Amino acid sequence: MMNKKMQKFFVIVMLVSILATSLLAGIAAFL
């Protein structure tokens, strides 16, 4: 079982990775 803090951290990491991926895709589309 994960505690609340780890769960929150995991969700933030996931969101950041998704944002970074979409940002890179946007940059690649512009180039």
PAZA-876586 format. One record per atom (N, C-alpha, C, O): atom name; x, y, z; residue in three letters; residue number from 1. Coordinates in Angstrom, 1 decimal. Last residue first. Example, Ala and Ser with C-alpha at 12.3 -4.5 7.8 and 13.67 -1.06 7.14 Angstrom:
// residues 2
+------+--------+--------+--------+------+-----+
! atom !      x !      y !      z ! type ! seq !
+------+--------+--------+--------+------+-----+
!    N !   12.8 !   -2.2 !    7.1 !  SER !   2 !
!   CA !   13.7 !   -1.1 !    7.1 !  SER !   2 !
!    C !   12.9 !    0.0 !    7.9 !  SER !   2 !
!    O !   13.4 !    1.1 !    8.0 !  SER !   2 !
!    N !   13.2 !   -5.7 !    7.8 !  ALA !   1 !
!   CA !   12.3 !   -4.5 !    7.8 !  ALA !   1 !
!    C !   13.2 !   -3.3 !    7.8 !  ALA !   1 !
!    O !   14.2 !   -3.3 !    8.5 !  ALA !   1 !
+------+--------+--------+--------+------+-----+
// end
This chain:
// residues 31
+------+--------+--------+--------+------+-----+
! atom !      x !      y !      z ! type ! seq !
+------+--------+--------+--------+------+-----+
!    N !    9.1 !   22.6 !  -35.8 !  LEU !  31 !
!   CA !   10.4 !   22.5 !  -36.6 !  LEU !  31 !
!    C !   10.2 !   21.9 !  -38.0 !  LEU !  31 !
!    O !   11.2 !   21.8 !  -38.7 !  LEU !  31 !
!    N !    6.6 !   22.1 !  -34.8 !  PHE !  30 !
!   CA !    6.9 !   23.4 !  -35.3 !  PHE !  30 !
!    C !    8.1 !   23.4 !  -36.1 !  PHE !  30 !
!    O !    8.3 !   24.2 !  -37.1 !  PHE !  30 !
!    N !    6.7 !   19.5 !  -34.0 !  ALA !  29 !
!   CA !    5.7 !   19.8 !  -35.0 !  ALA !  29 !
!    C !    6.0 !   21.2 !  -35.6 !  ALA !  29 !
!    O !    5.8 !   21.4 !  -36.8 !  ALA !  29 !
!    N !    8.5 !   19.7 !  -31.9 !  ALA !  28 !
!   CA !    8.9 !   18.9 !  -33.1 !  ALA !  28 !
!    C !    8.0 !   19.2 !  -34.2 !  ALA !  28 !
!    O !    8.4 !   19.2 !  -35.4 !  ALA !  28 !
!    N !    7.0 !   21.1 !  -30.1 !  ILE !  27 !
!   CA !    8.2 !   21.7 !  -30.6 !  ILE !  27 !
!    C !    8.6 !   21.0 !  -31.9 !  ILE !  27 !
!    O !    9.0 !   21.7 !  -32.9 !  ILE !  27 !
!    N !    5.0 !   19.3 !  -29.5 !  GLY !  26 !
!   CA !    4.6 !   20.6 !  -30.1 !  GLY !  26 !
!    C !    5.8 !   21.2 !  -30.8 !  GLY !  26 !
!    O !    5.7 !   21.8 !  -31.8 !  GLY !  26 !
!    N !    6.5 !   17.2 !  -28.4 !  ALA !  25 !
!   CA !    5.8 !   16.9 !  -29.6 !  ALA !  25 !
!    C !    5.4 !   18.2 !  -30.3 !  ALA !  25 !
!    O !    5.5 !   18.3 !  -31.5 !  ALA !  25 !
!    N !    7.4 !   18.6 !  -26.1 !  LEU !  24 !
!   CA !    8.3 !   18.1 !  -27.1 !  LEU !  24 !
!    C !    7.7 !   17.8 !  -28.4 !  LEU !  24 !
!    O !    8.2 !   18.1 !  -29.5 !  LEU !  24 !
!    N !    4.8 !   18.9 !  -24.9 !  LEU !  23 !
!   CA !    5.6 !   20.0 !  -25.2 !  LEU !  23 !
!    C !    6.7 !   19.7 !  -26.3 !  LEU !  23 !
!    O !    6.8 !   20.4 !  -27.2 !  LEU !  23 !
!    N !    4.1 !   16.2 !  -24.4 !  SER !  22 !
!   CA !    3.3 !   17.0 !  -25.3 !  SER !  22 !
!    C !    4.1 !   18.3 !  -25.8 !  SER !  22 !
!    O !    3.9 !   18.7 !  -26.9 !  SER !  22 !
!    N !    6.2 !   15.5 !  -22.6 !  THR !  21 !
!   CA !    6.0 !   14.8 !  -23.9 !  THR !  21 !
!    C !    5.2 !   15.6 !  -24.9 !  THR !  21 !
!    O !    5.6 !   15.7 !  -26.1 !  THR !  21 !
!    N !    5.7 !   17.3 !  -20.5 !  ALA !  20 !
!   CA !    7.0 !   17.3 !  -21.2 !  ALA !  20 !
!    C !    6.9 !   16.7 !  -22.6 !  ALA !  20 !
!    O !    7.4 !   17.2 !  -23.5 !  ALA !  20 !
!    N !    3.2 !   16.4 !  -19.7 !  LEU !  19 !
!   CA !    3.3 !   17.7 !  -20.2 !  LEU !  19 !
!    C !    4.6 !   17.9 !  -21.0 !  LEU !  19 !
!    O !    4.6 !   18.5 !  -22.0 !  LEU !  19 !
!    N !    3.8 !   13.8 !  -18.9 !  ILE !  18 !
!   CA !    2.9 !   14.0 !  -19.9 !  ILE !  18 !
!    C !    3.0 !   15.4 !  -20.5 !  ILE !  18 !
!    O !    3.0 !   15.5 !  -21.8 !  ILE !  18 !
!    N !    5.6 !   14.4 !  -16.8 !  SER !  17 !
!   CA !    6.1 !   13.6 !  -17.9 !  SER !  17 !
!    C !    5.2 !   13.8 !  -19.1 !  SER !  17 !
!    O !    5.6 !   13.8 !  -20.2 !  SER !  17 !
!    N !    3.8 !   15.7 !  -15.0 !  VAL !  16 !
!   CA !    5.0 !   16.4 !  -15.6 !  VAL !  16 !
!    C !    5.5 !   15.7 !  -16.8 !  VAL !  16 !
!    O !    5.9 !   16.4 !  -17.8 !  VAL !  16 !
!    N !    2.0 !   13.6 !  -14.4 !  LEU !  15 !
!   CA !    1.6 !   14.8 !  -15.1 !  LEU !  15 !
!    C !    2.7 !   15.6 !  -15.7 !  LEU !  15 !
!    O !    2.6 !   16.0 !  -16.9 !  LEU !  15 !
!    N !    3.8 !   11.9 !  -13.0 !  MET !  14 !
!   CA !    3.1 !   11.5 !  -14.2 !  MET !  14 !
!    C !    2.6 !   12.6 !  -15.1 !  MET !  14 !
!    O !    2.8 !   12.7 !  -16.3 !  MET !  14 !
!    N !    4.5 !   13.5 !  -10.8 !  VAL !  13 !
!   CA !    5.6 !   13.0 !  -11.8 !  VAL !  13 !
!    C !    4.9 !   12.6 !  -13.1 !  VAL !  13 !
!    O !    5.4 !   12.9 !  -14.2 !  VAL !  13 !
!    N !    2.0 !   13.7 !   -9.6 !  ILE !  12 !
!   CA !    2.7 !   14.9 !  -10.1 !  ILE !  12 !
!    C !    3.8 !   14.5 !  -11.1 !  ILE !  12 !
!    O !    3.9 !   15.2 !  -12.2 !  ILE !  12 !
!    N !    1.6 !   11.0 !   -8.9 !  VAL !  11 !
!   CA !    0.6 !   11.7 !   -9.8 !  VAL !  11 !
!    C !    1.3 !   12.9 !  -10.4 !  VAL !  11 !
!    O !    1.1 !   13.2 !  -11.6 !  VAL !  11 !
!    N !    3.7 !   10.6 !   -7.1 !  PHE !  10 !
!   CA !    3.6 !    9.8 !   -8.3 !  PHE !  10 !
!    C !    2.7 !   10.5 !   -9.4 !  PHE !  10 !
!    O !    3.0 !   10.5 !  -10.5 !  PHE !  10 !
!    N !    3.0 !   12.4 !   -5.0 !  PHE !   9 !
!   CA !    4.2 !   12.6 !   -5.8 !  PHE !   9 !
!    C !    4.2 !   11.8 !   -7.1 !  PHE !   9 !
!    O !    4.6 !   12.4 !   -8.1 !  PHE !   9 !
!    N !    0.6 !   11.2 !   -4.2 !  LYS !   8 !
!   CA !    0.6 !   12.5 !   -4.7 !  LYS !   8 !
!    C !    1.8 !   12.8 !   -5.6 !  LYS !   8 !
!    O !    1.7 !   13.4 !   -6.6 !  LYS !   8 !
!    N !    1.7 !    8.7 !   -3.2 !  GLN !   7 !
!   CA !    0.7 !    8.7 !   -4.3 !  GLN !   7 !
!    C !    0.6 !   10.1 !   -5.0 !  GLN !   7 !
!    O !    0.5 !   10.2 !   -6.2 !  GLN !   7 !
!    N !    3.3 !    9.6 !   -1.2 !  MET !   6 !
!   CA !    3.9 !    8.9 !   -2.3 !  MET !   6 !
!    C !    3.0 !    9.0 !   -3.5 !  MET !   6 !
!    O !    3.4 !    9.1 !   -4.7 !  MET !   6 !
!    N !    1.3 !   10.6 !    0.5 !  LYS !   5 !
!   CA !    2.4 !   11.5 !    0.0 !  LYS !   5 !
!    C !    3.0 !   10.9 !   -1.2 !  LYS !   5 !
!    O !    3.2 !   11.6 !   -2.2 !  LYS !   5 !
!    N !   -0.3 !    8.4 !    1.2 !  LYS !   4 !
!   CA !   -0.8 !    9.5 !    0.5 !  LYS !   4 !
!    C !    0.2 !   10.4 !   -0.2 !  LYS !   4 !
!    O !    0.1 !   10.9 !   -1.3 !  LYS !   4 !
!    N !    1.4 !    5.2 !    0.6 !  ASN !   3 !
!   CA !    0.8 !    6.3 !    1.5 !  ASN !   3 !
!    C !    0.5 !    7.5 !    0.6 !  ASN !   3 !
!    O !    0.8 !    7.6 !   -0.5 !  ASN !   3 !
!    N !    0.5 !    2.2 !   -0.9 !  MET !   2 !
!   CA !    1.2 !    3.4 !   -0.9 !  MET !   2 !
!    C !    0.6 !    4.4 !    0.0 !  MET !   2 !
!    O !   -0.6 !    4.5 !    0.1 !  MET !   2 !
!    N !    0.8 !   -1.2 !    0.0 !  MET !   1 !
!   CA !    0.0 !    0.0 !    0.0 !  MET !   1 !
!    C !    0.9 !    1.3 !    0.0 !  MET !   1 !
!    O !    1.8 !    1.4 !    0.8 !  MET !   1 !
+------+--------+--------+--------+------+-----+
// end
